[in-house]
Amino acid sequence: MIQHKAKELADALGIENFSASNGWLDRFRIRNNITFRSLCGEAADVDPSLCEDCQERLPLLLAGFDDEDIFNLDETALFFIRA
């Protein structure tokens, strides 16, 4: 899905000879600290104290992006699979 979106953006920006290869994806993931994980279980299984740091940092991270550039890929993947 990331590769597909990257190719769409490259086309929209008129970037020629862009290939969203697996190697590109690996470097993109490392550069942006992105991991692929499957989340499962109940919300009650999560220790709230582990989330506090993330909850404090999240608004600062999101402030650097426009709302239309923020995605929840967990939900997007489900939508993409169903489409």
N, C-alpha and C positions, 0 to 999 in steps of 0.2 A: 504494500500500500504506500509506503514512503517512497519507494522507487517510482511508482506510477505518478504520484503527486509531484515529485521532483521533475519528472519528464514533462508533465503538463506546465509547470511553472517555467521551465527552460524554454518550451515552445512559445508560451505567452510573452516571454521577455525577448524572444528572437535570438536566443543563444543556439548557435549551430554546433554540430558535432558533439553534443552532450549525450553521454550514455550513462544511465543510472544503473551501472553494473553492480554485481554483488560486491566487488572490491570497493566501489564508490560507497555503497551502503555501509560496509564495515568501517571505512574511514570516517564517514559521517556519524555513525553511532559512537565511535570512540571520541571524536572531536566534541560531540555534544552530550556525552555521558548518558546515552540512551541504552536501556537494556530491554530485552524482550522477555516478558514474564507472563505466566498465567496466574491470575488471581483466583482464589477459590476460598470457600469457607464462610463462616458467619462473621458479621461485624463484631460480635461479642468476643471473638477469638483474638482481636487486636488489642494490645496493651496501649491505652490512650497516651501514656507518658512517652511512648516511642514516637508519637506523631506530633508532639508539641513543637519541636524544633522546625519541622517541615511546615507546620501551620504558621509559624512566625515568619519564615523565610519566603513562603509562597507569594504573598502580596508584593514583596520587593521584586521577585523574579517576574511576576506578571506585569508589573508596571512598565517594563521595557517593551511591551508588545501591544499592538492594537487588538481589540476584542475579536475581530474577525480572523486573526492569526493564531488563536488559541483553540486547540482541539483536545477532546478527551478520546484518545485512540482506543481505549478499551471499548467504549460504546460505538465508536466509528467502525471498528473491526466487525462487531456484530452486525451493524447495518450493512457493511460492505459484503459480508458473507451471505446475507439474506437477499441482497439485490440481484 
